[in-house]
């Protein structure tokens, strides 16, 4: 299925949850990351249970040090 991660088109497997999507896209360390799916923030405690759907818009925000 097709999803959009930070506006970039990506193909992922059906029945993929947020946590597996992150790992498949190089995010091994999930500290300092916030996720929104279709403009709705998904709590980190729900990432493993939140299945993604075809055409979902996923926003990944990472915290950075400095200013």
PQR file with spaces between the fields and no chain letter, atoms N, CA, C, O and H, PARSE charges and radii, in Angstrom:
ATOM       1  N    UNK     1       0.845   -1.177    0.000 -0.4000 1.5000
ATOM       2  CA   UNK     1       0.000    0.000    0.000 -0.0000 2.0000
ATOM       3  C    UNK     1       0.885    1.233    0.000  0.5500 1.7000
ATOM       4  O    UNK     1       2.066    1.165    0.339 -0.5500 1.4000
ATOM       5  N    UNK     2       0.312    2.340   -0.378 -0.4000 1.5000
ATOM       6  CA   UNK     2       1.028    3.611   -0.479 -0.0000 2.0000
ATOM       7  C    UNK     2       0.647    4.506    0.701  0.5500 1.7000
ATOM       8  O    UNK     2      -0.530    4.670    1.023 -0.5500 1.4000
ATOM       9  H    UNK     2      -0.648    2.395   -0.653  0.4000 1.0000
ATOM      10  N    UNK     3       1.678    5.083    1.342 -0.4000 1.5000
ATOM      11  CA   UNK     3       1.473    6.108    2.369 -0.0000 2.0000
ATOM      12  C    UNK     3       2.397    7.272    2.032  0.5500 1.7000
ATOM      13  O    UNK     3       3.294    7.149    1.198 -0.5500 1.4000
ATOM      14  H    UNK     3       2.634    4.949    1.081  0.4000 1.0000
ATOM      15  N    UNK     4       2.170    8.373    2.676 -0.4000 1.5000
ATOM      16  CA   UNK     4       3.009    9.550    2.488 -0.0000 2.0000
ATOM      17  C    UNK     4       3.659    9.875    3.829  0.5500 1.7000
ATOM      18  O    UNK     4       2.977   10.197    4.802 -0.5500 1.4000
ATOM      19  H    UNK     4       1.441    8.473    3.353  0.4000 1.0000
ATOM      20  N    UNK     5       4.986    9.788    3.866 -0.4000 1.5000
ATOM      21  CA   UNK     5       5.736   10.071    5.084 -0.0000 2.0000
ATOM      22  C    UNK     5       6.442   11.408    4.881  0.5500 1.7000
ATOM      23  O    UNK     5       7.320   11.536    4.028 -0.5500 1.4000
ATOM      24  H    UNK     5       5.541    9.527    3.075  0.4000 1.0000
ATOM      25  N    UNK     6       6.051   12.389    5.665 -0.4000 1.5000
ATOM      26  CA   UNK     6       6.554   13.760    5.497 -0.0000 2.0000
ATOM      27  C    UNK     6       6.471   14.183    4.028  0.5500 1.7000
ATOM      28  O    UNK     6       7.420   14.727    3.464 -0.5500 1.4000
ATOM      29  H    UNK     6       5.337   12.285    6.357  0.4000 1.0000
ATOM      30  N    UNK     7       5.316   13.917    3.431 -0.4000 1.5000
ATOM      31  CA   UNK     7       4.961   14.284    2.057 -0.0000 2.0000
ATOM      32  C    UNK     7       5.709   13.481    0.995  0.5500 1.7000
ATOM      33  O    UNK     7       5.595   13.780   -0.194 -0.5500 1.4000
ATOM      34  H    UNK     7       4.545   13.474    3.890  0.4000 1.0000
ATOM      35  N    UNK     8       6.472   12.468    1.404 -0.4000 1.5000
ATOM      36  CA   UNK     8       7.184   11.619    0.450 -0.0000 2.0000
ATOM      37  C    UNK     8       6.437   10.295    0.290  0.5500 1.7000
ATOM      38  O    UNK     8       6.130    9.619    1.272 -0.5500 1.4000
ATOM      39  H    UNK     8       6.564   12.224    2.370  0.4000 1.0000
ATOM      40  N    UNK     9       6.155    9.941   -0.943 -0.4000 1.5000
ATOM      41  CA   UNK     9       5.407    8.721   -1.233 -0.0000 2.0000
ATOM      42  C    UNK     9       6.268    7.494   -0.923  0.5500 1.7000
ATOM      43  O    UNK     9       7.404    7.387   -1.384 -0.5500 1.4000
ATOM      44  H    UNK     9       6.404   10.490   -1.741  0.4000 1.0000
ATOM      45  N    UNK    10       5.708    6.568   -0.131 -0.4000 1.5000
ATOM      46  CA   UNK    10       6.411    5.335    0.243 -0.0000 2.0000
ATOM      47  C    UNK    10       5.467    4.156    0.097  0.5500 1.7000
ATOM      48  O    UNK    10       4.259    4.287    0.294 -0.5500 1.4000
ATOM      49  H    UNK    10       4.785    6.654    0.244  0.4000 1.0000
ATOM      50  N    UNK    11       6.023    3.011   -0.248 -0.4000 1.5000
ATOM      51  CA   UNK    11       5.240    1.789   -0.292 -0.0000 2.0000
ATOM      52  C    UNK    11       5.586    0.967    0.945  0.5500 1.7000
ATOM      53  O    UNK    11       6.758    0.742    1.245 -0.5500 1.4000
ATOM      54  H    UNK    11       7.004    2.905   -0.408  0.4000 1.0000
ATOM      55  N    UNK    12       4.557    0.522    1.656 -0.4000 1.5000
ATOM      56  CA   UNK    12       4.748   -0.317    2.840 -0.0000 2.0000
ATOM      57  C    UNK    12       3.819   -1.523    2.732  0.5500 1.7000
ATOM      58  O    UNK    12       2.881   -1.536    1.936 -0.5500 1.4000
ATOM      59  H    UNK    12       3.604    0.704    1.412  0.4000 1.0000
ATOM      60  N    UNK    13       4.100   -2.524    3.543 -0.4000 1.5000
ATOM      61  CA   UNK    13       3.279   -3.733    3.555 -0.0000 2.0000
ATOM      62  C    UNK    13       1.928   -3.453    4.207  0.5500 1.7000
ATOM      63  O    UNK    13       1.800   -2.566    5.051 -0.5500 1.4000
ATOM      64  H    UNK    13       4.863   -2.513    4.190  0.4000 1.0000
ATOM      65  N    UNK    14       0.924   -4.225    3.799 -0.4000 1.5000
ATOM      66  CA   UNK    14      -0.366   -4.160    4.471 -0.0000 2.0000
ATOM      67  C    UNK    14      -0.174   -4.573    5.931  0.5500 1.7000
ATOM      68  O    UNK    14       0.772   -5.289    6.260 -0.5500 1.4000
ATOM      69  H    UNK    14       1.028   -4.946    3.113  0.4000 1.0000
ATOM      70  N    UNK    15      -1.058   -4.126    6.786 -0.4000 1.5000
ATOM      71  CA   UNK    15      -1.037   -4.456    8.215 -0.0000 2.0000
ATOM      72  C    UNK    15       0.242   -4.010    8.908  0.5500 1.7000
ATOM      73  O    UNK    15       0.741   -4.692    9.803 -0.5500 1.4000
ATOM      74  H    UNK    15      -1.826   -3.544    6.518  0.4000 1.0000
ATOM      75  N    UNK    16       0.771   -2.863    8.492 -0.4000 1.5000
ATOM      76  CA   UNK    16       1.954   -2.295    9.130 -0.0000 2.0000
ATOM      77  C    UNK    16       1.516   -1.296   10.177  0.5500 1.7000
ATOM      78  O    UNK    16       0.675   -0.435    9.921 -0.5500 1.4000
ATOM      79  H    UNK    16       0.366   -2.308    7.765  0.4000 1.0000
ATOM      80  N    UNK    17       2.103   -1.421   11.377 -0.4000 1.5000
ATOM      81  CA   UNK    17       1.812   -0.443   12.425 -0.0000 2.0000
ATOM      82  C    UNK    17       2.873    0.657   12.400  0.5500 1.7000
ATOM      83  O    UNK    17       3.869    0.552   11.684 -0.5500 1.4000
ATOM      84  H    UNK    17       2.787   -2.121   11.585  0.4000 1.0000
ATOM      85  N    UNK    18       2.657    1.696   13.175 -0.4000 1.5000
ATOM      86  CA   UNK    18       3.564    2.842   13.174 -0.0000 2.0000
ATOM      87  C    UNK    18       4.977    2.436   13.581  0.5500 1.7000
ATOM      88  O    UNK    18       5.942    2.863   12.947 -0.5500 1.4000
ATOM      89  H    UNK    18       1.848    1.782   13.756  0.4000 1.0000
ATOM      90  N    UNK    19       5.117    1.629   14.615 -0.4000 1.5000
ATOM      91  CA   UNK    19       6.433    1.236   15.102 -0.0000 2.0000
ATOM      92  C    UNK    19       7.215    0.487   14.027  0.5500 1.7000
ATOM      93  O    UNK    19       8.395    0.772   13.821 -0.5500 1.4000
ATOM      94  H    UNK    19       4.333    1.282   15.130  0.4000 1.0000
ATOM      95  N    UNK    20       6.590   -0.458   13.342 -0.4000 1.5000
ATOM      96  CA   UNK    20       7.272   -1.196   12.277 -0.0000 2.0000
ATOM      97  C    UNK    20       7.601   -0.278   11.093  0.5500 1.7000
ATOM      98  O    UNK    20       8.645   -0.437   10.461 -0.5500 1.4000
ATOM      99  H    UNK    20       5.632   -0.690   13.509  0.4000 1.0000
ATOM     100  N    UNK    21       6.729    0.667   10.793 -0.4000 1.5000
ATOM     101  CA   UNK    21       7.007    1.627    9.726 -0.0000 2.0000
ATOM     102  C    UNK    21       8.234    2.459   10.072  0.5500 1.7000
ATOM     103  O    UNK    21       9.077    2.709    9.211 -0.5500 1.4000
ATOM     104  H    UNK    21       5.880    0.797   11.306  0.4000 1.0000
ATOM     105  N    UNK    22       8.341    2.889   11.323 -0.4000 1.5000
ATOM     106  CA   UNK    22       9.507    3.661   11.745 -0.0000 2.0000
ATOM     107  C    UNK    22      10.779    2.844   11.588  0.5500 1.7000
ATOM     108  O    UNK    22      11.762    3.329   11.028 -0.5500 1.4000
ATOM     109  H    UNK    22       7.656    2.686   12.023  0.4000 1.0000
ATOM     110  N    UNK    23      10.769    1.616   12.074 -0.4000 1.5000
ATOM     111  CA   UNK    23      11.962    0.763   11.978 -0.0000 2.0000
ATOM     112  C    UNK    23      12.342    0.507   10.525  0.5500 1.7000
ATOM     113  O    UNK    23      13.527    0.502   10.190 -0.5500 1.4000
ATOM     114  H    UNK    23       9.970    1.223   12.529  0.4000 1.0000
ATOM     115  N    UNK    24      11.364    0.295    9.666 -0.4000 1.5000
ATOM     116  CA   UNK    24      11.625    0.040    8.245 -0.0000 2.0000
ATOM     117  C    UNK    24      12.197    1.272    7.539  0.5500 1.7000
ATOM     118  O    UNK    24      12.800    1.157    6.472 -0.5500 1.4000
ATOM     119  H    UNK    24      10.402    0.299    9.938  0.4000 1.0000
ATOM     120  N    UNK    25      12.005    2.446    8.138 -0.4000 1.5000
ATOM     121  CA   UNK    25      12.495    3.684    7.526 -0.0000 2.0000
ATOM     122  C    UNK    25      13.680    4.277    8.279  0.5500 1.7000
ATOM     123  O    UNK    25      13.955    5.473    8.176 -0.5500 1.4000
ATOM     124  H    UNK    25      11.515    2.540    9.004  0.4000 1.0000
ATOM     125  N    UNK    26      14.384    3.430    9.040 -0.4000 1.5000
ATOM     126  CA   UNK    26      15.636    3.851    9.665 -0.0000 2.0000
ATOM     127  C    UNK    26      15.538    4.518   11.013  0.5500 1.7000
ATOM     128  O    UNK    26      16.529    5.062   11.500 -0.5500 1.4000
ATOM     129  H    UNK    26      14.160    2.459    9.124  0.4000 1.0000
ATOM     130  N    UNK    27      14.377    4.495   11.628 -0.4000 1.5000
ATOM     131  CA   UNK    27      14.217    5.098   12.947 -0.0000 2.0000
ATOM     132  C    UNK    27      14.304    4.005   14.019  0.5500 1.7000
ATOM     133  O    UNK    27      13.282    3.573   14.554 -0.5500 1.4000
ATOM     134  H    UNK    27      13.572    4.053   11.232  0.4000 1.0000
ATOM     135  N    UNK    28      15.518    3.563   14.328 -0.4000 1.5000
ATOM     136  CA   UNK    28      15.699    2.525   15.350 -0.0000 2.0000
ATOM     137  C    UNK    28      15.471    3.097   16.744  0.5500 1.7000
ATOM     138  O    UNK    28      14.880    2.441   17.601 -0.5500 1.4000
ATOM     139  H    UNK    28      16.348    3.914   13.894  0.4000 1.0000
ATOM     140  N    UNK    29      15.938    4.313   16.966 -0.4000 1.5000
ATOM     141  CA   UNK    29      15.761    4.984   18.252 -0.0000 2.0000
ATOM     142  C    UNK    29      14.561    5.910   18.134  0.5500 1.7000
ATOM     143  O    UNK    29      14.577    6.854   17.345 -0.5500 1.4000
ATOM     144  H    UNK    29      16.418    4.846   16.269  0.4000 1.0000
ATOM     145  N    UNK    30      13.524    5.644   18.916 -0.4000 1.5000
ATOM     146  CA   UNK    30      12.301    6.436   18.797 -0.0000 2.0000
ATOM     147  C    UNK    30      12.200    7.536   19.851  0.5500 1.7000
ATOM     148  O    UNK    30      11.142    8.146   20.006 -0.5500 1.4000
ATOM     149  H    UNK    30      13.511    4.877   19.558  0.4000 1.0000
ATOM     150  N    UNK    31      13.287    7.796   20.577 -0.4000 1.5000
ATOM     151  CA   UNK    31      13.265    8.896   21.546 -0.0000 2.0000
ATOM     152  C    UNK    31      13.228   10.221   20.805  0.5500 1.7000
ATOM     153  O    UNK    31      13.916   10.399   19.800 -0.5500 1.4000
ATOM     154  H    UNK    31      14.147    7.300   20.451  0.4000 1.0000
ATOM     155  N    UNK    32      12.435   11.135   21.298 -0.4000 1.5000
ATOM     156  CA   UNK    32      12.366   12.464   20.706 -0.0000 2.0000
ATOM     157  C    UNK    32      11.600   12.536   19.398  0.5500 1.7000
ATOM     158  O    UNK    32      11.784   13.469   18.617 -0.5500 1.4000
ATOM     159  H    UNK    32      11.876   10.991   22.114  0.4000 1.0000
ATOM     160  N    UNK    33      10.730   11.542   19.154 -0.4000 1.5000
ATOM     161  CA   UNK    33       9.946   11.519   17.920 -0.0000 2.0000
ATOM     162  C    UNK    33       8.469   11.679   18.253  0.5500 1.7000
ATOM     163  O    UNK    33       7.971   11.084   19.208 -0.5500 1.4000
ATOM     164  H    UNK    33      10.580   10.784   19.788  0.4000 1.0000
ATOM     165  N    UNK    34       7.781   12.479   17.465 -0.4000 1.5000
ATOM     166  CA   UNK    34       6.322   12.590   17.550 -0.0000 2.0000
ATOM     167  C    UNK    34       5.754   12.191   16.195  0.5500 1.7000
ATOM     168  O    UNK    34       6.351   12.470   15.155 -0.5500 1.4000
ATOM     169  H    UNK    34       8.186   12.962   16.689  0.4000 1.0000
ATOM     170  N    UNK    35       4.589   11.534   16.214 -0.4000 1.5000
ATOM     171  CA   UNK    35       3.950   11.047   14.994 -0.0000 2.0000
ATOM     172  C    UNK    35       2.526   11.574   14.919  0.5500 1.7000
ATOM     173  O    UNK    35       1.783   11.560   15.901 -0.5500 1.4000
ATOM     174  H    UNK    35       4.104   11.307   17.059  0.4000 1.0000
ATOM     175  N    UNK    36       2.168   12.037   13.731 -0.4000 1.5000
ATOM     176  CA   UNK    36       0.773   12.386   13.445 -0.0000 2.0000
ATOM     177  C    UNK    36       0.360   11.620   12.191  0.5500 1.7000
ATOM     178  O    UNK    36       1.111   11.550   11.218 -0.5500 1.4000
ATOM     179  H    UNK    36       2.771   12.048   12.934  0.4000 1.0000
ATOM     180  N    UNK    37      -0.822   11.057   12.225 -0.4000 1.5000
ATOM     181  CA   UNK    37      -1.384   10.366   11.062 -0.0000 2.0000
ATOM     182  C    UNK    37      -2.646   11.118   10.674  0.5500 1.7000
ATOM     183  O    UNK    37      -3.582   11.244   11.464 -0.5500 1.4000
ATOM     184  H    UNK    37      -1.432   11.114   13.016  0.4000 1.0000
ATOM     185  N    UNK    38      -2.655   11.613    9.446 -0.4000 1.5000
ATOM     186  CA   UNK    38      -3.776   12.412    8.952 -0.0000 2.0000
ATOM     187  C    UNK    38      -4.088   13.568    9.900  0.5500 1.7000
ATOM     188  O    UNK    38      -5.246   13.829   10.228 -0.5500 1.4000
ATOM     189  H    UNK    38      -1.895   11.510    8.804  0.4000 1.0000
ATOM     190  N    UNK    39      -3.033   14.251   10.330 -0.4000 1.5000
ATOM     191  CA   UNK    39      -3.102   15.428   11.207 -0.0000 2.0000
ATOM     192  C    UNK    39      -3.609   15.137   12.612  0.5500 1.7000
ATOM     193  O    UNK    39      -4.028   16.055   13.317 -0.5500 1.4000
ATOM     194  H    UNK    39      -2.092   14.039   10.064  0.4000 1.0000
ATOM     195  N    UNK    40      -3.579   13.875   13.030 -0.4000 1.5000
ATOM     196  CA   UNK    40      -3.967   13.518   14.391 -0.0000 2.0000
ATOM     197  C    UNK    40      -2.756   12.909   15.087  0.5500 1.7000
ATOM     198  O    UNK    40      -2.215   11.898   14.638 -0.5500 1.4000
ATOM     199  H    UNK    40      -3.239   13.130   12.457  0.4000 1.0000
ATOM     200  N    UNK    41      -2.334   13.533   16.191 -0.4000 1.5000
ATOM     201  CA   UNK    41      -1.180   13.025   16.930 -0.0000 2.0000
ATOM     202  C    UNK    41      -1.531   11.674   17.547  0.5500 1.7000
ATOM     203  O    UNK    41      -2.583   11.505   18.164 -0.5500 1.4000
ATOM     204  H    UNK    41      -2.773   14.354   16.556  0.4000 1.0000
ATOM     205  N    UNK    42      -0.614   10.714   17.363 -0.4000 1.5000
ATOM     206  CA   UNK    42      -0.806    9.372   17.899 -0.0000 2.0000
ATOM     207  C    UNK    42       0.146    9.204   19.081  0.5500 1.7000
ATOM     208  O    UNK    42       1.359    9.329   18.912 -0.5500 1.4000
ATOM     209  H    UNK    42       0.240   10.851   16.863  0.4000 1.0000
ATOM     210  N    UNK    43      -0.384    8.922   20.279 -0.4000 1.5000
ATOM     211  CA   UNK    43       0.488    8.744   21.441 -0.0000 2.0000
ATOM     212  C    UNK    43       1.464    7.586   21.225  0.5500 1.7000
ATOM     213  O    UNK    43       1.122    6.573   20.615 -0.5500 1.4000
ATOM     214  H    UNK    43      -1.370    8.820   20.416  0.4000 1.0000
ATOM     215  N    UNK    44       2.676    7.755   21.733 -0.4000 1.5000
ATOM     216  CA   UNK    44       3.713    6.732   21.582 -0.0000 2.0000
ATOM     217  C    UNK    44       3.244    5.377   22.106  0.5500 1.7000
ATOM     218  O    UNK    44       3.640    4.339   21.576 -0.5500 1.4000
ATOM     219  H    UNK    44       2.954    8.577   22.229  0.4000 1.0000
ATOM     220  N    UNK    45       2.420    5.376   23.121 -0.4000 1.5000
ATOM     221  CA   UNK    45       1.918    4.118   23.692 -0.0000 2.0000
ATOM     222  C    UNK    45       1.005    3.368   22.724  0.5500 1.7000
ATOM     223  O    UNK    45       0.726    2.187   22.931 -0.5500 1.4000
ATOM     224  H    UNK    45       2.097    6.219   23.552  0.4000 1.0000
ATOM     225  N    UNK    46       0.539    4.033   21.676 -0.4000 1.5000
ATOM     226  CA   UNK    46      -0.363    3.410   20.697 -0.0000 2.0000
ATOM     227  C    UNK    46       0.324    3.022   19.387  0.5500 1.7000
ATOM     228  O    UNK    46      -0.307    2.419   18.519 -0.5500 1.4000
ATOM     229  H    UNK    46       0.766    4.993   21.507  0.4000 1.0000
ATOM     230  N    UNK    47       1.596    3.357   19.234 -0.4000 1.5000
ATOM     231  CA   UNK    47       2.277    3.126   17.963 -0.0000 2.0000
ATOM     232  C    UNK    47       2.251    1.666   17.526  0.5500 1.7000
ATOM     233  O    UNK    47       2.062    1.372   16.345 -0.5500 1.4000
ATOM     234  H    UNK    47       2.108    3.847   19.939  0.4000 1.0000
ATOM     235  N    UNK    48       2.439    0.753   18.474 -0.4000 1.5000
ATOM     236  CA   UNK    48       2.501   -0.671   18.124 -0.0000 2.0000
ATOM     237  C    UNK    48       1.129   -1.221   17.728  0.5500 1.7000
ATOM     238  O    UNK    48       1.048   -2.250   17.058 -0.5500 1.4000
ATOM     239  H    UNK    48       2.593    0.992   19.433  0.4000 1.0000
ATOM     240  N    UNK    49       0.068   -0.556   18.128 -0.4000 1.5000
ATOM     241  CA   UNK    49      -1.285   -1.034   17.839 -0.0000 2.0000
ATOM     242  C    UNK    49      -2.006   -0.238   16.753  0.5500 1.7000
ATOM     243  O    UNK    49      -3.096   -0.620   16.328 -0.5500 1.4000
ATOM     244  H    UNK    49       0.133    0.280   18.672  0.4000 1.0000
ATOM     245  N    UNK    50      -1.410    0.860   16.304 -0.4000 1.5000
ATOM     246  CA   UNK    50      -2.074    1.723   15.312 -0.0000 2.0000
ATOM     247  C    UNK    50      -1.676    1.271   13.911  0.5500 1.7000
ATOM     248  O    UNK    50      -0.571    1.562   13.453 -0.5500 1.4000
ATOM     249  H    UNK    50      -0.525    1.170   16.649  0.4000 1.0000
ATOM     250  N    UNK    51      -2.570    0.562   13.233 -0.4000 1.5000
ATOM     251  CA   UNK    51      -2.309    0.112   11.872 -0.0000 2.0000
ATOM     252  C    UNK    51      -2.486    1.259   10.886  0.5500 1.7000
ATOM     253  O    UNK    51      -3.406    2.069   11.000 -0.5500 1.4000
ATOM     254  H    UNK    51      -3.468    0.325   13.604  0.4000 1.0000
ATOM     255  N    UNK    52      -1.585    1.305    9.923 -0.4000 1.5000
ATOM     256  CA   UNK    52      -1.661    2.324    8.886 -0.0000 2.0000
ATOM     257  C    UNK    52      -2.538    1.835    7.746  0.5500 1.7000
ATOM     258  O    UNK    52      -2.699    0.632    7.539 -0.5500 1.4000
ATOM     259  H    UNK    52      -0.838    0.648    9.829  0.4000 1.0000
ATOM     260  N    UNK    53      -3.101    2.781    7.014 -0.4000 1.5000
ATOM     261  CA   UNK    53      -3.999    2.471    5.909 -0.0000 2.0000
ATOM     262  C    UNK    53      -3.492    3.118    4.624  0.5500 1.7000
ATOM     263  O    UNK    53      -2.720    4.077    4.655 -0.5500 1.4000
ATOM     264  H    UNK    53      -2.970    3.758    7.182  0.4000 1.0000
ATOM     265  N    UNK    54      -3.938    2.578    3.504 -0.4000 1.5000
ATOM     266  CA   UNK    54      -3.554    3.101    2.213 -0.0000 2.0000
ATOM     267  C    UNK    54      -3.872    4.590    2.135  0.5500 1.7000
ATOM     268  O    UNK    54      -4.959    5.027    2.514 -0.5500 1.4000
ATOM     269  H    UNK    54      -4.564    1.799    3.479  0.4000 1.0000
ATOM     270  N    UNK    55      -2.910    5.358    1.640 -0.4000 1.5000
ATOM     271  CA   UNK    55      -3.026    6.808    1.431 -0.0000 2.0000
ATOM     272  C    UNK    55      -2.948    7.639    2.712  0.5500 1.7000
ATOM     273  O    UNK    55      -3.223    8.838    2.676 -0.5500 1.4000
ATOM     274  H    UNK    55      -2.027    5.003    1.333  0.4000 1.0000
ATOM     275  N    UNK    56      -2.575    7.024    3.856 -0.4000 1.5000
ATOM     276  CA   UNK    56      -2.394    7.806    5.080 -0.0000 2.0000
ATOM     277  C    UNK    56      -1.285    8.823    4.893  0.5500 1.7000
ATOM     278  O    UNK    56      -0.290    8.559    4.218 -0.5500 1.4000
ATOM     279  H    UNK    56      -2.351    6.050    3.885  0.4000 1.0000
ATOM     280  N    UNK    57      -1.468    9.992    5.499 -0.4000 1.5000
ATOM     281  CA   UNK    57      -0.439   11.027    5.543 -0.0000 2.0000
ATOM     282  C    UNK    57       0.191   11.005    6.926  0.5500 1.7000
ATOM     283  O    UNK    57      -0.463   11.300    7.926 -0.5500 1.4000
ATOM     284  H    UNK    57      -2.276   10.206    6.047  0.4000 1.0000
ATOM     285  N    UNK    58       1.461   10.653    6.966 -0.4000 1.5000
ATOM     286  CA   UNK    58       2.178   10.481    8.234 -0.0000 2.0000
ATOM     287  C    UNK    58       3.203   11.601    8.360  0.5500 1.7000
ATOM     288  O    UNK    58       4.008   11.828    7.457 -0.5500 1.4000
ATOM     289  H    UNK    58       1.992   10.413    6.153  0.4000 1.0000
ATOM     290  N    UNK    59       3.162   12.293    9.486 -0.4000 1.5000
ATOM     291  CA   UNK    59       4.138   13.333    9.763 -0.0000 2.0000
ATOM     292  C    UNK    59       5.017   12.849   10.901  0.5500 1.7000
ATOM     293  O    UNK    59       4.525   12.502   11.974 -0.5500 1.4000
ATOM     294  H    UNK    59       2.508   12.109   10.220  0.4000 1.0000
ATOM     295  N    UNK    60       6.333   12.828   10.657 -0.4000 1.5000
ATOM     296  CA   UNK    60       7.294   12.439   11.680 -0.0000 2.0000
ATOM     297  C    UNK    60       8.066   13.697   12.060  0.5500 1.7000
ATOM     298  O    UNK    60       8.685   14.341   11.213 -0.5500 1.4000
ATOM     299  H    UNK    60       6.732   13.110    9.785  0.4000 1.0000
ATOM     300  N    UNK    61       8.019   14.035   13.335 -0.4000 1.5000
ATOM     301  CA   UNK    61       8.731   15.201   13.844 -0.0000 2.0000
ATOM     302  C    UNK    61       9.782   14.713   14.818  0.5500 1.7000
ATOM     303  O    UNK    61       9.477   13.965   15.747 -0.5500 1.4000
ATOM     304  H    UNK    61       7.515   13.512   14.023  0.4000 1.0000
ATOM     305  N    UNK    62      11.026   15.136   14.607 -0.4000 1.5000
ATOM     306  CA   UNK    62      12.099   14.737   15.508 -0.0000 2.0000
ATOM     307  C    UNK    62      12.633   15.970   16.227  0.5500 1.7000
ATOM     308  O    UNK    62      12.830   17.028   15.629 -0.5500 1.4000
ATOM     309  H    UNK    62      11.274   15.743   13.852  0.4000 1.0000
ATOM     310  N    UNK    63      12.857   15.803   17.511 -0.4000 1.5000
ATOM     311  CA   UNK    63      13.415   16.884   18.309 -0.0000 2.0000
ATOM     312  C    UNK    63      14.911   16.977   18.022  0.5500 1.7000
ATOM     313  O    UNK    63      15.589   15.964   17.854 -0.5500 1.4000
ATOM     314  H    UNK    63      12.697   14.944   17.997  0.4000 1.0000
ATOM     315  N    UNK    64      15.407   18.203   17.970 -0.4000 1.5000
ATOM     316  CA   UNK    64      16.834   18.422   17.757 -0.0000 2.0000
ATOM     317  C    UNK    64      17.359   19.355   18.832  0.5500 1.7000
ATOM     318  O    UNK    64      16.644   20.228   19.323 -0.5500 1.4000
ATOM     319  H    UNK    64      14.855   19.026   18.107  0.4000 1.0000
ATOM     320  N    UNK    65      18.603   19.159   19.184 -0.4000 1.5000
ATOM     321  CA   UNK    65      19.247   20.003   20.192 -0.0000 2.0000
ATOM     322  C    UNK    65      19.671   21.318   19.542  0.5500 1.7000
ATOM     323  O    UNK    65      19.894   21.388   18.333 -0.5500 1.4000
ATOM     324  H    UNK    65      19.184   18.449   18.785  0.4000 1.0000
ATOM     325  N    UNK    66      19.776   22.336   20.350 -0.4000 1.5000
ATOM     326  CA   UNK    66      20.233   23.621   19.830 -0.0000 2.0000
ATOM     327  C    UNK    66      19.077   24.569   19.605  0.5500 1.7000
ATOM     328  O    UNK    66      17.961   24.330   20.068 -0.5500 1.4000
ATOM     329  H    UNK    66      19.595   22.280   21.332  0.4000 1.0000
ATOM     330  N    UNK    67      19.341   25.614   18.913 -0.4000 1.5000
ATOM     331  CA   UNK    67      18.268   26.557   18.711 -0.0000 2.0000
ATOM     332  C    UNK    67      18.433   27.452   17.608  0.5500 1.7000
ATOM     333  O    UNK    67      17.568   28.292   17.360 -0.5500 1.4000
ATOM     334  H    UNK    67      20.247   25.808   18.537  0.4000 1.0000
